């Protein structure tokens, strides 16, 4: 066995990903065109623009502090994505979206090649209301095939925007559907087969807000960009010339692509002025692989009011909020005391496979900057300013979420996260566009039991539905996980049970997806397909 292959086998064994022998097919992945550079990547010979310190008396890692003197970052006011409510034409809310290339200044005086939707990086915040009939005219100007997936949306599979709904370069896709779910903060992004991670990394993502009668009735902060602020959190790695560095080591491939520079709404080293009253933040983890454990540097409490698919029954007081890629949360934070503070990311041992970081970094290729799940990272500086209106009160009740009756469950399905011949898999099978893995009856209520036997955290996203978490290793989930969800964290060696109803939409030929939302894992095959059928 040559040294390269031996090192890959050792890496996979250390991660307890699976007992396997890696043959010539181990690197026959969607990224096989990068194979010729694997030796250099495993040596971790690229330099990082920012490094930080962890616990034990070490300093928090600033939001961005380049070690390369050619890359500098001055503090920048947080960008607020433009809000797009479309145009009302013949009773439809019509959105015109261009998938386009651009250039973005993350570092002072340096332009980075990026992509976005109607902008150079990221997309506008789309907004519609329950009951709206929406139409999209989406033109692909990227010069490569892409898709637009409506993450968290309850819609027919033909317009879901998964890998079966490709938009060829130069083509226009015109999906149309009804907004048929309660108020929520959703996510839209590329879901291109084998290229989701790379396209999202370059900037292809945005927020989608749904309003309804509940959200309009609640007395909550709702002035977009003022007291109702979107936070699209990402981490990125850059080369010395300021360009993106994507999948440059075996570690990037196996652990998912993690960066050392934080972006919020595409802003590096950001600060935001917040009025001295109750402020609402809509938080989207749009990173490819990083799990965030969010809190404030003064350890203040805050209240979570919504999860992926809508409002919780009542506010839940927290001082830490854990979000995996693709998850969303809405929180309320009080700033009446006028004290500046920082939103930070705190150590998350689960995502990094415990305390074996040093040996793991050596095995996967990379030095001190390769893994940072044990670092404290600054996310966003908060600067209180005078309030222009009185503060909204903290609501006592938000929603009345119906609970599933387990007696109504027609079927239980079981899934486990795994490896197959050197690629990530579910139930031992890697993604095959021509294979249907599960068939679900329209109108049925099912329990899905998802097991993660590995020593690293994964997560699990289901298209079409919002589900409820029944248990984690037999225990009731935390209060802030008792609302509607479409993405759930799977901690190491954990089994999670979720329950959901498959309503409204069926198609005998076009499937929905379920997959790990660590995008590099998804691109390597940790994804399956299910049909919802009438009978």
C-alpha positions in Angstrom: 0.0 0.0 0.0 1.5 3.3 -1.0 2.0 6.0 1.7 -0.9 8.2 0.5 -3.4 5.3 0.7 -2.1 4.1 4.0 -2.6 7.6 5.5 -6.2 7.8 4.3 -7.0 4.4 5.9 -5.5 5.5 9.1 -7.5 8.8 9.1 -10.7 7.0 8.5 -10.0 4.5 11.2 -9.2 7.2 13.7 -12.5 8.9 13.0 -14.3 5.6 13.6 -16.1 6.2 10.4 -16.1 2.5 9.4 -14.0 -0.6 9.3 -13.0 -0.7 5.7 -10.2 -1.3 3.2 -9.7 1.5 0.8 -9.0 0.3 -2.7 -8.7 2.1 -5.9 -12.4 3.2 -5.7 -11.8 5.1 -2.4 -11.0 8.3 -4.2 -13.5 7.7 -7.0 -15.7 10.5 -5.6 -17.3 13.5 -7.2 -14.0 15.3 -6.5 -11.8 12.7 -8.3 -10.5 15.5 -10.6 -8.6 16.8 -7.5 -6.9 13.4 -6.9 -3.6 14.5 -8.5 -3.2 17.2 -5.9 -4.1 15.0 -2.9 -0.5 14.7 -1.7 0.0 18.4 -1.4 -3.4 18.9 0.2 -2.7 16.3 2.9 0.5 18.1 3.9 -1.7 21.1 4.8 0.9 23.4 3.2 -1.4 26.4 2.6 -1.3 29.4 5.0 -4.4 30.6 6.8 -5.3 34.3 6.9 -6.4 34.1 10.5 -5.6 31.9 13.5 -6.9 31.9 17.0 -6.4 30.6 20.5 -8.7 28.3 22.5 -9.4 27.9 26.1 -7.1 27.6 29.1 -6.2 31.3 29.3 -6.0 31.7 25.6 -7.6 34.7 23.8 -10.8 34.4 21.8 -10.1 34.3 18.1 -11.2 37.7 16.6 -13.7 37.7 13.8 -10.8 38.2 11.4 -7.1 39.0 12.0 -5.0 38.2 9.0 -1.5 36.8 9.6 -0.6 37.7 6.1 0.3 41.4 6.1 -1.0 41.7 2.6 -4.5 41.0 3.8 -6.0 43.5 6.3 -9.5 43.9 7.7 -10.8 47.0 9.2 -14.1 47.0 11.2 -17.1 47.2 8.9 -20.7 48.0 9.6 -22.9 44.9 9.1 -24.4 44.6 5.6 -28.1 44.0 5.6 -29.3 42.0 2.5 -31.8 43.9 0.5 -35.3 42.8 1.1 -37.2 41.6 -2.0 -41.0 41.1 -1.8 -41.4 40.6 -5.5 -44.0 42.3 -7.8 -47.7 41.6 -7.7 -48.7 40.7 -11.2 -52.1 39.2 -12.0 -52.5 38.0 -8.5 -49.1 36.4 -8.3 -46.0 37.5 -6.4 -43.3 37.4 -9.0 -39.6 37.4 -8.2 -36.9 37.9 -10.9 -33.6 36.3 -9.8 -30.2 36.2 -11.5 -27.6 33.7 -10.5 -24.5 35.7 -11.3 -20.8 36.1 -10.8 -19.3 39.0 -8.9 -16.4 40.5 -7.0 -16.5 41.2 -3.3 -14.2 43.1 -1.0 -13.7 41.0 2.1 -10.2 42.3 2.8 -9.3 45.9 2.5 -8.6 46.8 -1.1 -8.7 43.2 -2.3 -11.4 41.8 -4.5 -12.5 38.2 -4.3 -14.3 36.3 -7.1 -17.7 35.4 -5.8 -21.2 34.4 -6.9 -24.6 35.6 -5.7 -28.3 36.0 -6.5 -29.0 39.5 -7.8 -25.8 40.7 -6.1 -22.1 39.9 -6.0 -22.3 37.7 -2.9 -25.3 36.0 -1.2 -28.8 36.9 -2.3 -31.6 39.3 -1.3 -33.9 38.3 1.6 -37.0 37.1 -0.2 -40.3 37.7 1.6 -43.8 36.4 1.0 -46.9 35.5 3.1 -48.8 32.4 3.7 -51.4 31.9 0.9 -49.4 33.8 -1.6 -49.0 32.3 -5.1 -45.4 32.9 -6.0 -43.6 32.7 -9.3 -39.8 32.9 -9.9 -38.0 33.8 -13.1 -34.5 32.4 -12.3 -31.8 33.0 -14.9 -28.5 31.2 -14.6 -25.6 33.5 -15.6 -23.0 31.5 -13.7 -21.6 29.7 -16.8 -22.2 26.3 -15.1 -25.2 24.2 -14.2 -26.9 25.0 -10.9 -30.2 24.7 -9.0 -32.2 26.7 -6.5 -33.5 24.7 -3.5 -36.1 26.2 -1.1 -34.8 24.8 2.2 -37.6 24.3 4.7 -40.4 24.9 2.2 -43.4 22.7 1.9 -43.9 22.5 -1.8 -44.3 19.9 -4.6 -41.2 17.9 -5.5 -41.2 19.3 -9.1 -40.3 22.7 -7.8 -38.3 21.8 -4.7 -35.1 22.7 -6.5 -33.1 19.6 -5.7 -30.6 18.0 -8.0 -33.3 16.9 -10.4 -34.3 20.5 -11.2 -31.1 21.6 -12.9 -30.9 25.0 -14.5 -28.4 24.9 -17.4 -26.0 27.8 -18.0 -27.9 30.6 -19.8 -31.3 29.0 -19.1 -34.3 30.3 -17.1 -36.3 28.2 -14.6 -39.8 29.4 -13.7 -41.2 27.5 -10.7 -44.5 28.4 -9.3 -46.1 27.3 -6.0 -48.3 28.4 -3.1 -46.8 29.4 0.2 -48.4 26.8 2.3 -46.9 26.9 5.8 -46.7 29.1 8.9 -44.4 32.0 9.5 -40.7 31.0 9.5 -37.2 32.0 8.5 -36.1 29.7 5.7 -33.1 29.3 3.5 -32.5 29.1 -0.3 -29.3 27.8 -1.8 -27.7 25.7 -4.5 -28.4 22.0 -4.4 -26.4 21.0 -7.5 -25.4 17.4 -7.6 -21.7 17.0 -6.5 -21.2 20.8 -6.4 -23.5 22.1 -3.7 -20.6 22.7 -1.2 -18.5 24.6 -3.7 -21.3 26.8 -5.0 -22.6 27.7 -1.5 -19.0 28.4 -0.5 -18.6 30.9 -3.2 -21.7 32.8 -2.1 -24.8 31.1 -3.4 -27.2 31.4 -0.5 -29.9 33.6 0.9 -32.7 34.0 3.4 -36.5 33.5 2.8 -38.9 34.9 5.3 -42.6 33.8 5.4 -45.2 35.9 7.3 -48.6 34.8 8.4 -51.5 35.8 10.7 -49.6 34.7 13.7 -46.5 36.8 13.0 -48.6 39.8 12.2 -50.6 39.5 15.4 -47.6 39.1 17.8 -46.1 42.3 19.1 -42.6 41.5 18.1 -39.8 43.6 16.7 -40.5 43.6 12.9 -38.7 46.5 11.3 -36.4 44.7 8.9 -32.7 45.6 9.4 -33.5 47.9 12.4 -34.9 45.7 15.2 -35.5 42.6 13.1 -32.0 41.8 11.8 -30.9 38.9 9.6 -27.6 37.2 10.5 -26.3 34.8 7.8 -23.3 33.3 9.5 -20.5 31.6 7.5 -16.9 30.7 7.9 -14.4 30.9 5.0 -10.8 30.2 4.3 -8.8 32.4 2.0 -5.6 32.1 0.0 -2.8 34.7 0.4 -4.2 36.6 -2.7 -7.6 36.9 -1.0 -9.3 34.2 -3.2 -11.4 31.5 -1.6 -9.6 28.3 -0.6 -11.9 25.3 -1.0 -11.1 21.7 -0.1 -7.3 21.9 0.1 -6.7 18.9 2.4 -8.0 15.5 3.3 -9.3 17.0 6.5 -11.5 19.4 4.5 -13.0 16.5 2.7 -13.6 14.2 5.8 -14.6 16.8 8.4 -16.3 19.2 6.0 -15.0 22.6 4.8 -14.3 24.9 7.8 -12.7 28.3 7.6 -11.0 30.6 10.0 -12.6 33.9 8.9 -16.1 34.7 9.9 -18.6 36.4 7.6 -21.9 37.7 8.7 -24.2 38.7 5.8 -21.0 38.6 3.7 -19.3 41.2 6.1 -15.9 40.5 7.6 -15.0 41.9 11.0 -18.6 43.2 11.4 -20.3 45.5 14.0 -23.9 46.5 14.2 -25.6 49.4 15.9 -28.6 48.2 18.0 -31.1 50.3 19.7 -31.3 50.1 23.5 -34.4 47.9 23.5 -35.4 44.4 22.6 -33.9 43.3 19.3 -34.8 40.3 17.2 -32.1 38.4 15.3 -33.0 35.8 12.6 -29.9 33.5 12.6 -29.1 31.2 9.7 -26.1 28.9 9.9 -25.1 29.0 6.2 -21.7 27.5 6.8 -20.7 24.4 4.9 -19.7 22.3 7.9 -19.2 24.3 11.1 -21.5 23.8 14.1 -21.9 27.0 16.1 -22.4 27.2 19.8 -23.5 30.9 20.1 -23.6 33.1 23.1 -22.5 36.6 24.3 -19.2 37.5 25.8 -20.9 38.9 28.9 -22.9 35.7 29.3 -26.2 37.5 29.1 -29.4 35.5 28.6 -31.5 35.8 25.5 -34.7 34.2 24.4 -35.3 31.8 21.4 -38.7 32.4 19.9 -38.5 30.3 16.7 -36.8 27.3 15.2 -36.4 26.1 11.6 -40.1 25.9 10.7 -41.8 28.5 12.9 -42.5 30.0 16.3 -42.0 27.9 19.5 -44.9 27.7 21.9 -43.3 30.2 24.2 -39.9 32.0 24.5 -37.1 29.8 25.8 -34.4 31.5 27.9 -30.8 30.5 26.9 -27.3 31.7 27.1 -26.0 29.3 24.5 -27.6 28.3 21.1 -26.2 25.4 19.1 -26.9 25.4 15.3 -25.6 23.0 12.7 -25.4 23.9 9.0 -28.8 24.7 7.5 -30.5 25.3 10.9 -32.2 28.6 11.8 -33.3 30.2 15.0 -34.9 33.5 15.9 -33.8 35.1 19.2 -34.7 38.2 21.2 -31.9 40.1 23.0 -32.3 43.0 25.4 -29.9 45.9 25.1 -31.5 48.4 27.5 -28.4 48.5 29.7 -26.4 50.1 26.9 -23.4 47.8 27.3 -21.5 46.8 24.2 -21.1 43.1 23.8 -20.0 40.5 21.3 -21.8 37.5 19.8 -19.3 34.7 20.0 -18.9 31.1 19.0 -17.9 28.9 22.0 -16.2 25.5 21.9 -18.2 22.6 20.5 -16.5 19.4 21.3 -19.2 17.2 19.7 -18.6 18.6 16.2 -14.9 18.0 16.4 -14.8 14.5 17.8 -13.8 15.3 21.3 -10.3 16.1 22.5 -8.3 14.2 20.0 -7.7 17.3 18.0 -4.0 17.3 17.8 -3.6 13.7 16.5 -6.6 14.2 14.2 -5.1 17.3 12.6 -1.8 15.5 12.0 -3.6 12.6 10.4 -5.9 14.6 8.2 -3.2 17.1 7.2 -3.1 20.5 8.7 -1.6 22.5 11.6 -3.0 24.6 14.3 -5.5 26.3 12.1 -7.0 23.1 10.7 -9.5 22.5 13.4 -11.1 25.2 15.6 -14.0 23.7 17.3 -12.2 24.3 20.6 -11.7 28.0 19.9 -13.8 31.0 21.0 -14.5 33.0 17.9 -15.9 36.5 17.7 -18.9 36.7 15.4 -20.4 40.2 15.7 -19.8 43.3 17.8 -23.0 44.9 19.1 -23.0 48.6 19.8 -26.1 50.0 21.5 -27.4 53.4 20.4 -30.3 55.5 21.6 -33.8 53.9 21.1 -36.2 55.7 18.7 -39.3 53.9 20.1 -40.3 52.1 23.2 -39.2 48.5 23.6 -41.5 45.7 22.6 -42.5 43.5 25.6 -41.3 39.9 25.8 -44.3 37.8 24.8 -45.4 35.0 27.1 -47.0 32.9 24.4 -46.1 32.6 20.7 -47.8 29.5 19.1 -49.9 26.5 19.7 -48.1 23.7 18.0 -50.2 20.5 17.6 -48.5 17.4 18.9 -48.4 14.2 16.9 -50.2 11.2 18.3 -48.0 8.2 18.1 -51.1 6.0 17.8 -51.5 7.6 14.3 -48.1 6.6 13.1 -48.3 4.2 10.1 -44.6 3.3 9.8 -41.2 3.6 11.4 -38.1 3.8 9.2 -34.6 3.5 10.4 -31.5 5.2 9.0 -27.9 5.2 10.0 -25.0 7.5 8.9 -22.2 5.4 7.5 -19.3 5.1 5.1 -19.2 3.0 2.0 -16.0 2.3 0.0 -14.4 5.5 1.2 -17.5 7.7 0.7 -20.1 9.0 3.1 -23.4 7.1 3.0 -26.8 6.6 4.6 -27.8 3.0 5.4 -24.6 1.9 3.6 -25.6 3.4 0.3 -24.2 6.5 -1.4 -26.4 8.8 -3.4 -27.6 7.5 -6.7 -29.9 9.8 -8.8 -31.4 6.7 -10.5 -32.3 4.9 -7.2 -35.4 5.6 -5.0 -34.5 4.7 -1.4 -37.9 5.1 0.3 -41.5 5.3 -0.8 -44.0 7.1 1.5 -47.8 7.2 1.2 -49.4 10.6 0.9 -51.1 11.6 4.1 -49.2 9.1 6.3 -47.5 9.9 9.6 -44.1 8.3 10.1 -41.4 8.1 12.7 -37.8 8.2 11.3 -35.2 6.8 13.6 -31.8 8.2 12.7 -28.6 6.7 14.2 -25.2 8.3 14.2 -22.6 5.6 15.2 -19.7 7.8 14.3 -17.4 9.8 16.6 -18.2 13.1 14.9 -21.5 15.0 14.8 -23.6 15.0 11.6 -27.0 16.4 10.9 -30.0 15.3 8.9 -32.2 17.4 6.7 -35.5 16.2 5.2 -37.0 18.0 2.2 -40.8 18.8 2.0 -41.8 18.5 5.6 -41.4 20.1 9.0 -41.0 17.5 11.7 -40.9 17.2 15.5 -38.1 15.7 17.5 -39.5 12.9 19.7 -36.3 11.9 21.5 -32.5 11.9 21.7 -31.2 8.6 23.0 -34.6 8.0 24.5 -34.8 11.4 26.2 -37.2 14.2 25.5 -35.5 17.0 23.5 -34.6 20.4 25.0 -37.4 23.0 25.1 -35.9 25.0 22.2 -36.0 21.8 20.1 -39.8 21.1 20.7 -41.0 23.2 17.7 -41.0 22.6 14.0 -37.7 21.4 12.5 -36.4 20.4 9.1 -32.8 19.8 10.1 -31.6 18.1 13.3 -28.2 17.6 14.9 -27.0 14.0 15.3 -24.4 14.0 18.1 -21.8 11.3 18.1 -23.2 7.8 18.9 -26.7 9.3 19.2 -30.1 8.0 18.0 -32.7 10.7 17.2 -36.4 9.9 16.6 -38.4 12.4 14.5 -42.1 12.3 13.5 -43.7 14.0 10.5 -46.8 13.9 8.3 -46.5 13.8 4.5 -49.3 16.0 3.3 -50.6 17.7 0.2 -48.0 16.8 -2.5 -47.3 13.5 -4.3 -45.5 12.5 -7.4 -44.8 9.0 -8.7 -41.6 9.9 -10.4 -40.0 13.0 -8.9 -38.4 12.5 -5.5 -37.5 14.6 -2.5 -34.1 14.3 -0.7 -32.9 13.6 2.8 -29.2 14.1 3.6 -26.5 15.3 5.9 -26.3 19.0 5.6 -22.5 19.1 6.1 -22.2 20.0 2.4 -19.0 18.1 1.7 -20.6 15.0 3.1 -23.7 15.5 1.0 -21.6 16.0 -2.1 -19.7 12.7 -1.4 -22.9 10.7 -1.2 -24.5 11.1 2.3 -27.9 11.6 0.7 -30.9 9.6 -0.3 -34.2 10.0 -2.2 -37.8 9.3 -1.3 -41.1 9.5 -3.2 -44.4 10.5 -1.8 -47.1 8.6 -3.7 -50.9 8.5 -3.6 -51.1 4.7 -3.1 
